[in-house]
Amino acid sequence: MKVSQRIEKLKPYLFVEITQKIAEKQAKGEEIISFAIGDPDIPTPPHILDRLCREAQDPANHRYPESAGLPELCQAIARWYQSRFGVSLDPETEVLPLIGAKEGIGHIAFCYIDPGDTALVPDPAYPVYSISTMLAGGTPYYMALREQNGFLPDLSSIRDYTLQRARLLWINYPNNPTGAVAELDFFNRVVEFASRYDIAVCHDFPYSEVAFDGYQTVSLMQADGARDIGVEFHSLSKSYNMTGWRIGMVVGNAGMVDALRRLKSNLDSGIPQAIQYAAIEALTGPQDCIAEHNAIYQRRRDLITEVLASVGLEVTIPKAGLYVWARVPEGYDSVDFTANLLDQVGVAVTPGVGYGRSGEGYVRLSLTIPDAALVKGLSRLSGWRNTRRLTLKK
Ligand SMILES: *Cc1c(COP(=O)(O)O)cnc(C)c1O
């Protein structure tokens, strides 16, 4: 059967390829330590699971949910934004629960991109921003994130020709994969820029709660006029170790929220209600788990950055997020280096170029690796230094 052109052009999702390579090695009996995937290894906190199990028993939750989400969940999200960021949102018009942030990120392109339109997309980035743009018939314009600019895009370098066709502007801080953070002055500039050119801003913010050394993340919604021009995508996945339950939200501009709600009401039938109640529990229940998880990630971050530096990889210590973004040693590109580590010491990392051309020269290591594996992986990495001289190509 002939598949559509849009499917034909689609490459396998980045992580599928990496997972396959690892699986092949494992099938041969090799033990691979993987720093490649960002998926919290710590279980969902028990009070959230208790609520989920209880709600699963209630027959009222066995039926079709409303695709707009439970009003109680929308209210809990609005109250959480108020207490967390001092931003007040209208739970009816400015909040929409999602089947994970990825679902909303993928679908919003279909609300704002027509064939011939452009989306401004960071490079490197989470792949869904550009792929959804292409699936909707649009063209991504890649904004290079450079280390010397703190991995923030240089908006002033984008030409009028591109700006006239641009409908969406994607940003993501704390950033995956670079680990960079953004402050309020950047979001103020983004809002001012997007308003001038009438471009809808989408801020992807799943790492808002994963921060170290007391660092406080900033919401786009804290910028003046943000809700006139943009939305923020959010997720319970990384904040509460709920990647498997698939729940997130989008908040902000009422027109954008409404457009996405209209699209979704024609495609999906909402989020299982027991999971929505679990999300209410997460957002309104005790928050100690966040500091506990961050302490674990921070310790891993420190161990990883120390070992990477000792084997000659340059790293900036991230203030937030789940990733260490490291420069590969002289003489390698990111794919060479990744293959070399995998073959020689059985350690998997993600090549930066997989996130876009400007990711070349870097690799990403995730902090979501259990402590025992982390220690083993780091000792293999230290050992790699000794084999390195023999294998260096140049
Ligand atoms: C993990 C991640 C998401 C996906 O969140 P879900 O709510 O699990 O779909 C979105 N964006 C970025 C940048 C991520 O790293």
The ligand as an SDF file (V2000), in Angstrom:
LIG
                    3D

 15 15  0  0  0  0  0  0  0  0999 V2000
    9.8570   15.5280   27.7720 C   0  0  0  0  0  0  0  0  0  0  0  0
    9.5830   16.6990   26.8900 C   0  0  0  0  0  0  0  0  0  0  0  0
    8.2920   16.9570   26.4420 C   0  0  0  0  0  0  0  0  0  0  0  0
    7.1760   15.9180   26.5420 C   0  0  0  0  0  0  0  0  0  0  0  0
    6.3920   16.0020   27.6150 O   0  0  0  0  0  0  0  0  0  0  0  0
    5.1660   15.0130   27.7410 P   0  0  0  0  0  0  0  0  0  0  0  0
    4.2340   15.7710   28.5940 O   0  0  0  0  0  0  0  0  0  0  0  0
    5.6580   13.7660   28.3920 O   0  0  0  0  0  0  0  0  0  0  0  0
    4.5940   14.7690   26.3940 O   0  0  0  0  0  0  0  0  0  0  0  0
    8.0680   18.1090   25.7210 C   0  0  0  0  0  0  0  0  0  0  0  0
    9.0720   18.9620   25.4280 N   0  0  0  0  0  0  0  0  0  0  0  0
   10.3180   18.7370   25.8360 C   0  0  0  0  0  0  0  0  0  0  0  0
   11.3770   19.7040   25.5020 C   0  0  0  0  0  0  0  0  0  0  0  0
   10.6210   17.5830   26.5670 C   0  0  0  0  0  0  0  0  0  0  0  0
   11.8820   17.3390   26.8960 O   0  0  0  0  0  0  0  0  0  0  0  0
  1  2  1  0
  2  3  1  0
  2 14  2  0
  3  4  1  0
  3 10  2  0
  4  5  1  0
  5  6  1  0
  6  7  2  0
  6  8  1  0
  6  9  1  0
 10 11  1  0
 11 12  2  0
 12 13  1  0
 12 14  1  0
 14 15  1  0
M  END
$$$$
